[in-house]
Each structure stands twice: as C-alpha cells, then as structure tokens.
Amino acid sequence: MEEREEEEMSFLDHLEELRWRIMRTAIAIAVGAIVIFIMKDFVFDTIIFGPRRLDFASFQAWCSISEWIGLGDKLCVKEIKYEVISTTMLGQFTAHLVVSIVGGIIFAFPYMFYEFWSFIKPGLKTTEKNSVRGISFFTSFLFFSGIVFGYYVIVPLSLQFLGSYQVGDVVSRISVMSYMKTIVSIVLAAGIIFQLPILVYFLAKIGLVSSMMLKKYRKHALVGVLVLAAVITPPDITSQILVSLPVLLLYEISILIARRIEKSRAD
C-alpha cells in the first residue's frame, strides 16, 4: 500500500516532500549553528585557535615522531610567528557567525544526507536498496574522517608555513576572517574529497566508470592528486605527500569497490 502511494505521488507531491525535507535540514543546521554560537569560547579557544598553540596535538605528535626517528627536535614547533587580528568593527562578529553556520552544516551532515537519501530511496528497486544498505553510515564516516584529517594534518601544516613565511622584515598579522576562512576551506575540502569511494560506487553502479578505467587513469589521478595537494597545502614536498597518501589510498579503495560491483553484476 505504501509503495503504491509512493508510485502515485504527483510531481507537486514530490515537490512538497522535497520542501519539507529541505526545511527539516535547515532546522537541523540552525540548531547546530545556535549550539556552536552559544559555545563561542570553547569553539574558538579550543578548536579554531587550537592550531596556533604550541601544545596543539599535531605539534606534539610531530615532536614525538621527530625524536623517535632520531631527528631530535627538528620537527618540533617552537614558535608561532604570526598574530591573528581583527581589522574591522564587524570582523570578529562576522567570523563568529560564519564559524557557527559552517559548524552547523558539519554538525548536521549525517541528518542532511539522511534526508537526501530518504527522498531518492523510494525511486530505487529493492535490489538497489539492498546493495546500498548502510550508505548513510559510510558517507558520514568518510566525511568526518576527512574533517579530522584536514584539521589535524593539513590545517597546522598550512598555517605554520603560510603564517611563518616572510618577505623582508614584514611581520605577519593575519585578519581573523582570513585565518578562519583558511581553516574552514581546508576542512570542508578534505571532507568532500574523502567522499571519493562513495562517488565511484554510484558511478560504477550506473556504468560510467569501471575498475579497468580507474586503473588505466591511475597515473593521471596521481598527477591530479599532487596538483590538488599543492593547491590546498604549503608548497613543500612533505606536506604534499602527507595529503596525497590518504587520497591515493581512497583511489585504490575505489578501484576495489568498482571491481566488486562488476563481479556482483556478472554473478
């Protein structure tokens, strides 16, 4: 009965359903944004400004690795050479708003995907629904894995390089909006890039990509990943390798996913 009702839904009914799902998603984002807005001190002092403190977890880890591999304190961060300032009257308040909204989107991402998936799921066949069981979990897991990777690996590397880069006797005093936008753009980009296996899964399902195609263009993908790493990280080889490795690993996982889909289709 329910399937029949779904089949008989008119175009306007679908639009109405989509409208309500968008509204619920917007409410979820707003709730997350309000919570983050209220927790201003913790969000900024611990999360946003965390990568510019010497006791940041990534800096401590680099120092431990440096000692472990026999480099002494060469990889230890001993000084933060840049200042974060506000150059406009609305600078800090605007940064607070933007961080709250972006944080709300990150906070509500699992629910956002759930609403999106619930909207398109009724149009799938039973076998298709079974083949993508758990998609919400894996999508959210990859997204938050990318967020964590971006925050703890790419962000501190980028801030240290860009903030410490000096031309002549110019002192780096970075506006709070510029600082915040750097963190937000890197973190969100990492979360999106980590969706690569999910994207390949659906493209392989509809026959647009195959494991042979992905293998054939592996070298091209390597160049693309290195270019991407060069864009979102400081221009040093260590940072680019650290960023490229997990993306290349995701690419190899995508090949395995495409191969598995082809095998199940043949069976």
Phi, psi and omega in degrees: 000316180294319180295323180294320180294322179294322179292328184271001179296133179280173178299320179293325177297319178295320178296321179295318178297317179298320180299316181291324178292320177296320179296316179295322177296317179298322178295319179297318178296318181297319179297314178298318180296320180295317179300315180292322179298319180292324182272040186306310185300313180294314184299314183280312184293320185266318187264300185294313182267003178302315182292358176248019174251143183293337180267015179299144186304319181296319179295320178296321180294317179299320181294319179295319178295319180301315179291324183293323182268007174085021179262006181067234181250023184296329180266000180284139175271114185256347184204139172261112190265011180230156177246149175252122184232166174249126185254357179227162180297322183264004185305307183290320180293319178296318178299320178298316180296313182297316179299320180295317181293313179296319177298323177297321178295315178296316180300320186267003186306312179303319179290323177301314180292323178300316179295317179298315182291323180295333180285320184267343184300319181300338180277357181267156175284164182300318179295323179292321178296318181293326183287341180246024178297133181086009183298324181296318180296311184293323178296314180294320180298315180294321180297310181290331174296318177296320178300313181296316179298314180298319184288317186269343182247302186286315184301307181297324177296314182294314181296319180295318181289307183293321181288333182265348181294131187225136175244115183066224180254026180287129179267135181278111172237104190264136178292149183297327178291319178296317178299312183293320180296325177298313180295312183298314182296319180293314183296313180294321179299318179295318178299320180288318180300325181290357176275003183308313179299324179294317179298314180296323179302310182289323178294323177290326179299320182266005173083015181278335176227158178222166180296324179295321179295316180295323177293318182300321183259023180298318179295321178296320179296321179299315179297317180298319179295318179295321177295316178299317179297323179292331181284317188263002179230167175300150183283058173230149189297325181296313180297318182295322178293316180300324180280323185289323186303308180295327179292319177294324176298318177297324178296317178294322176297322179297323177297317178296321179296313179298320179295320179294321178295318179296322179293316179294326179291323180290328179286000000 
